[in-house]
Each structure stands twice: as C-alpha cells, then as structure tokens.
Amino acid sequence: MDNNKNPRSSVIIVGAGISGISAAKVLAENGVDDMLILEASDRIGGRVRKEEFGEVTVELGAGWIAGVGGKQSNPVWELAKQSNLRTCFSDYSYARYNIYDRSGKIFPSGIAADSYKKAVDSAIQRLSQEANHDASTAHDVSVLAETPSTPKTPIELAIDFILHDFEMAEVEPISTYVDFGDREFLVADQRGYEHLLYKMAETFLTTKEDKILDSRLKLNKVVRELQHSRNGVSVTTEDGCVYEANYVILSVSIGVLQSNLISFRPPLPRWKTEAISNCDVMVYTKIFLKFPYKFWPCGPEKEFFIYAHERRGYYTFWQHMENAYPGSNILVVTLTNGESKRVEAQPDEETLREAMEVLRNMFGPEIPDALDILVPRWWNNRFQRGSYSNYPIYVNHQHVDDIKAPVGRVFFTGEHTSEKFSGYVHGAYLSGIDTCKALLDEMRKDKGRKNENQAFLLEPLLALTESLAQPDAVSNLHKYDIPRKLFLSSSKLGLPEAIV
Ligand SMILES: Cc1cc2nc3c(=O)[nH]c(=O)nc-3n(C[C@H](O)[C@H](O)[C@H](O)COP(=O)(O)OP(=O)(O)OC[C@H]3O[C@@H](n4cnc5c(N)ncnc54)[C@H](O)[C@@H]3O)c2cc1C
C-alpha cells in the first residue's frame, strides 16, 4: 500500500477520462514525467465506456463522434481515423417520419412535418423570450410557460423532447456543427470508443498487450480530500493514502464536483462553488434490449423511430442496431433526466416490462420478449452523478470562465470546462489540452518568479563574492568576516517555502 512517503509529483491528475488522459499526454510531451494519475474506478475511460452485450460491444456512454464533415477536422475524428475505428453514419433526419402512436400507426408525414415545425417555432419563441428576460424573470414559469405553440399532443410532446433533450441542432447553431461539420458517426467497433484513450495513453505510459502497466497510473484510488496551499497540494484517497504534488488537475465531472465526494481544505471560494452549483447536469440513458429476432422495420431510413405518448420523454426515442451490427437483434431506447432517474431507481425487470409494453403498442402483441436488458446508471454512479453538463443556449461567459478558472494550485478540466464543446468527447479532449497548457504556463511563470527571487537574494552575495575575488579587497577581509549565510543552502535562509 502507498503511504505518506510517496515522492512528491509535479502534477497529480485526478480522473482518467479523456480530458485527464489528454492533459497527461501534453504534460509528458512537455517533459513533465513525474506525474501521477489517480482514477477512482478500475479502468480508464470515464464516460467513454463499452460493455459486451448480446454478443457485440455496446457503448454505455459516448456513442457518436459528433461534428464531422466540416472545413475544420474534429480532433476526435482524426484519432478515430488513425486507429481505423469502425463507425457508421447516423442520419436522424428520417426519424420524424417514423413516429408511432399508441395504437402502432405511423403518423402521416404531413402531420409529422407540421408538428415538427410547430415544435421548432415554439422552441425558438421560448429561447428568444429567455434571451430577453433578465436572470430574475427567466425562471418565472408563469412568464414563459404559455406560448401559442406550447406542445400538448403526444406527437408534439415527442418532437419537443427530441428537439430539446436529443437533437437541439435545428434550434440554434451549435459550435460543434458550425466548426467541425454537421455529420455524426456512431462508433461500432468491438474495441470500443475507449480504444482511442488506450492509444493515447500508450504514447506516454508503459503498456504491454493492451494493458497499462505504468505505476504513474493508479486505479481504484478515490480522491476524497484536496488540501491546497501556496506551497502545493496534498491529495488524500479513500484508502487513506496521501499524495503530494506541486499542482493538481481535477478532471472529475460537474456532477461529482456538485456532490460531496471531494472536500477541499480550505474550501473553494464562493465564486467557484456558485459557478459549480449553477451548472445543470443532464442525465442521458441508453437502454439496450436484446431480442431473439427482428420485428421492427429495417433499412437506412428506419434506423431511428419515435414513440408518441402523453407523458413527455416516456420511451420516446428508439434506434435499431442493424446498421452498426447486422444480425445483432438489439434495440436501444434513450431516456433523459427525470425518466432516467426514475428508471435507475427501479429494478431492471420493471423497466423491461415498461419497454415491452411500449414496443407491443408500436409493433403488436405478437412480438417476442427481450432476452436481456442493460440499464446503465450514470446518475447513481458516485464517480459520475450524471451524463454531462448542460449549459443554457445563451451561455453566460463569466459562468464558464469561473468553472474552469484554477483555484491556487488546483486546475480544473473536463467537458464542463469547454465553452464551445461542453457535453462532447471532443470538448473533454480539447479541455484537457487547454488546461494543461494553462498549467504549463503557470509552471513556467512560477519558475521565472523563483529565479528572480533567487537572483534578488543572490545579488548582494554575488557582489560580495566578486569583491572577494579582487586581491585588494581580500587583503582587507578576514575569512570569518564572510557572512555565514553564504554557506547556507537556500532552504535554510528562512524564506517562505513557496518561493524556494
Ligand atoms: C450516456 C452518455 C452518452 C454520451 N454521448 C455522447 C456522444 O454520443 N458523443 C459525445 O461526443 N459525447 C457524448 N457524451 C459525453 C462524453 O462522454 C463526455 O463529455 C466525456 O467523455 C467526458 O470526459 P471527461 O474526461 O470530461 O470526464 P470523465 O470521462 O467523466 O472522466 C472523469 C474521470 O474521473 C474519475 N473520478 C470521478 N471522481 C473521482 C475521484 N473522487 N477520484 C478519482 N477519480 C475520480 C471518473 O471515474 C472518470 O474516469 C455522452 C455521455 C454519456 C454519459
């Protein structure tokens, strides 16, 4: 077991998701090798996570590389190309023509198109209302609730759910699509999306046969306390180990920052805690169902389908996995927020029963029972506490600046610190690089300050040494007149540790 005698590191990175790994890689590239990565779970990857289900690899967390095909290349797409990651193009645009009602009838395309337009208009109206109201009235539901096109019918509610909780792109240009292009590719590779993280880790950590053997990566290390001062940071883990470093990069999710898993001594300043607590966390759950055979329509325009129910978000958005894994006989249904939390709290058999009822409404009573179900629990995972940060469309820049601003020697990174690409894998990846660059700048400045201080302290001593070197001066001085401090190391000069 590690103990207090752990050598002090230059940097400790808390969390080995993609932001933590990309930050560590930049450190290594800049010659900072004495780093330590402390990860709470037994694997790297964080919210990029695969699992074997129904004889294929499914992605419980991030599934798509979003933002492809534009003038600028998405860095995660570049990584995927380098690794020959298998992906398939996803075309959501047909989903609106595959909307089922409770009796299994598909809504005629005209009705679907009208409802779609109405939902988009309503979303735009609400957004412009929000933009025109100051913060105090923006949350006043009575002011915002009723618009002429507030969604009410099951199809309107379903489309409203897709627009707000799933798609968004139709309402407001999103940086990801503007910068990198509006195409999305589903990762369908048995090595998983997380393969990209292993490839990255391989460039600076010792690995053997796809396993990371480097002692600078410590798994199952749950950080519980960060004690920080101008001298450094002391990190205590749940198993009682203490690790010292000059700096810490904290890459845990916004949900973890909002929970009480990690305590700070001294506590974080108020501007920081307010920024953290004001950030919304989205819960997004993909439930996987394995069947003995297909009973749903297949083909390129049928990949996504929608269930219209009077309860908003009730098993609304469905996808079949035949394009990704032909013959896998797997369906995926996506739930969000309240529905995700509700389902996380109940036994999987109950969720299976509900999902089967919905499927039988759409496809008839004859369809077979699912053979297996997989329900990820991102909300109840104490190392995640949600799926990703959810900033309002009109982002308050100060808010994001505060979320990512360092507090003394503690630097913050992760998807939630990315102003342009929060919520995405590429946002997390780029945030790790940005935070690391900011830290390297600080380290350089710190070194510069130390050199200046040392020069300032040494100047009179050097002058004295120079004068001693002159034969005339020596003749006037006895060796015992040389100040004793000349022989002391700087640490004994009584200087505050921080500038030594
Ligand atoms: C269901 C779901 C679907 C998604 N879909 C997509 C998608 O299709 N496309 C897309 O681009 N993005 C998607 N995302 C978002 C994407 O996965 C994240 O933005 C990204 O992976 C976050 O990376 P990160 O490094 O910021 O955080 P994380 O991956 O969460 O890394 C943080 C790490 O910190 C560790 N940790 C937490 N607490 C402690 C502690 N106390 N001590 C030590 N370690 C700790 C965690 O275990 C974790 O490994 C999805 C996310 C989810 C959950």
The ligand as a Tripos MOL2 file, in Angstrom:
@<TRIPOS>MOLECULE
LIG
   53    58     1     0     0
SMALL
NO_CHARGES

@<TRIPOS>ATOM
      1 C1        -24.7700    8.2580  -21.7810 C.3       1 LIG1
      2 C2        -23.8280    9.2550  -22.3860 C.ar      1 LIG1
      3 C3        -23.8710    9.4820  -23.7500 C.ar      1 LIG1
      4 C4        -22.9720   10.3890  -24.3300 C.ar      1 LIG1
      5 N1        -22.9790   10.5230  -25.6880 N.ar      1 LIG1
      6 C5        -22.0060   11.2520  -26.2910 C.ar      1 LIG1
      7 C6        -21.8470   11.2000  -27.6920 C.ar      1 LIG1
      8 O1        -22.5500   10.4700  -28.3960 O.2       1 LIG1
      9 N2        -20.8670   11.9620  -28.2430 N.ar      1 LIG1
     10 C7        -20.0470   12.7500  -27.4880 C.ar      1 LIG1
     11 O2        -19.1740   13.4170  -28.0720 O.2       1 LIG1
     12 N3        -20.1720   12.7800  -26.1390 N.ar      1 LIG1
     13 C8        -21.1080   12.0420  -25.5280 C.ar      1 LIG1
     14 N4        -21.1970   12.0050  -24.1620 N.ar      1 LIG1
     15 C9        -20.3500   12.9010  -23.3670 C.3       1 LIG1
     16 C10       -18.9100   12.3920  -23.2300 C.3       1 LIG1
     17 O3        -18.9170   11.0530  -22.8720 O.3       1 LIG1
     18 C11       -18.2240   13.2240  -22.1510 C.3       1 LIG1
     19 O4        -18.3170   14.5980  -22.4820 O.3       1 LIG1
     20 C12       -16.7290   12.9030  -21.9780 C.3       1 LIG1
     21 O5        -16.4700   11.5310  -22.0740 O.3       1 LIG1
     22 C13       -16.2920   13.4410  -20.6140 C.3       1 LIG1
     23 O6        -14.9190   13.2190  -20.4080 O.3       1 LIG1
     24 P1        -14.2180   13.8590  -19.1160 P.3       1 LIG1
     25 O7        -12.7990   13.4960  -19.1750 O.co2     1 LIG1
     26 O8        -14.5930   15.2830  -19.0240 O.co2     1 LIG1
     27 O9        -14.9340   13.1750  -17.8700 O.3       1 LIG1
     28 P2        -14.9970   11.6470  -17.4110 P.3       1 LIG1
     29 O10       -14.9830   10.7540  -18.5880 O.co2     1 LIG1
     30 O11       -16.1700   11.5480  -16.5110 O.co2     1 LIG1
     31 O12       -13.6420   11.4390  -16.5980 O.3       1 LIG1
     32 C14       -13.5450   11.7720  -15.2360 C.3       1 LIG1
     33 C15       -12.9150   10.6020  -14.5020 C.3       1 LIG1
     34 O13       -12.7880   10.9720  -13.1190 O.3       1 LIG1
     35 C16       -12.9910    9.8200  -12.3300 C.3       1 LIG1
     36 N5        -13.3380   10.2600  -10.9630 N.ar      1 LIG1
     37 C17       -14.5040   10.7710  -10.5020 C.ar      1 LIG1
     38 N6        -14.4190   11.0630   -9.1980 N.ar      1 LIG1
     39 C18       -13.1670   10.7280   -8.8150 C.ar      1 LIG1
     40 C19       -12.4700   10.7780   -7.5840 C.ar      1 LIG1
     41 N7        -13.0600   11.2530   -6.4790 N.pl3     1 LIG1
     42 N8        -11.1910   10.3490   -7.5220 N.ar      1 LIG1
     43 C20       -10.5620    9.8670   -8.6370 C.ar      1 LIG1
     44 N9        -11.1870    9.8040   -9.8290 N.ar      1 LIG1
     45 C21       -12.4680   10.2190   -9.9300 C.ar      1 LIG1
     46 C22       -14.1070    9.0990  -13.0370 C.3       1 LIG1
     47 O14       -14.1720    7.7270  -12.6690 O.3       1 LIG1
     48 C23       -13.7380    9.3290  -14.5090 C.3       1 LIG1
     49 O15       -12.9550    8.2650  -15.0050 O.3       1 LIG1
     50 C24       -22.0540   11.1010  -23.5350 C.ar      1 LIG1
     51 C25       -22.0070   10.8620  -22.1530 C.ar      1 LIG1
     52 C26       -22.8650    9.9400  -21.5900 C.ar      1 LIG1
     53 C27       -22.7750    9.6410  -20.1270 C.3       1 LIG1
@<TRIPOS>BOND
     1     1     2 1
     2     2     3 ar
     3     2    52 ar
     4     3     4 ar
     5     4     5 ar
     6     4    50 ar
     7     5     6 ar
     8     6     7 ar
     9     6    13 1
    10     7     8 2
    11     7     9 ar
    12     9    10 ar
    13    10    11 2
    14    10    12 ar
    15    12    13 ar
    16    13    14 ar
    17    14    15 1
    18    14    50 ar
    19    15    16 1
    20    16    17 1
    21    16    18 1
    22    18    19 1
    23    18    20 1
    24    20    21 1
    25    20    22 1
    26    22    23 1
    27    23    24 1
    28    24    25 2
    29    24    26 1
    30    24    27 1
    31    27    28 1
    32    28    29 2
    33    28    30 1
    34    28    31 1
    35    31    32 1
    36    32    33 1
    37    33    34 1
    38    33    48 1
    39    34    35 1
    40    35    36 1
    41    35    46 1
    42    36    37 ar
    43    36    45 ar
    44    37    38 ar
    45    38    39 ar
    46    39    40 ar
    47    39    45 ar
    48    40    41 1
    49    40    42 ar
    50    42    43 ar
    51    43    44 ar
    52    44    45 ar
    53    46    47 1
    54    46    48 1
    55    48    49 1
    56    50    51 ar
    57    51    52 ar
    58    52    53 1
@<TRIPOS>SUBSTRUCTURE
     1 LIG1         1 GROUP 0 **** ****
